[in-house]
């Protein structure tokens, strides 16, 4: 439903895209994102 959109929308507005390319900040995805890393990964 929102797969093609959530790939560009959330990744742009959400800081999740940062942890995606920079796995050196694994604590950020836990702090800033609660259920976001689940659907992102």
N, C-alpha and C positions, 0 to 999 in steps of 0.2 A: 504494500500500500504506500508507505512513505520510505521505501528502501532507497530509491534513486535520489530522493530529496534529502533524506537524513544523512546521506553520504556527503553531501555538499553543504547543507545548511548547518547542522550541528557542528560539523568539523570546522566550520568557518567561525561561528560565534562561540562555540565551546572550546575551551583550552585543551580539550581532549586530543586535538590534532598535535599538540606539542608533545604529549607523552607518547603519542604514536610514533613520531619520528625520533624522539629523544627518550629512550627507555631508561635513561639514567635518572629520571625523576619518577620513580614508581610510587613515591609517597604522595605526590601531587594528585594523581588520579584518584587516590583513596580519599584525600581531603576534599578537593574541589568537586569530584564526581562521586556520586553514591551508586546509582544503578546505571550510570553512563558507561563505565568500562565494561559492564556485562554485555551490553548490546553492541559496543564498539568492537570488542575482541571476540 
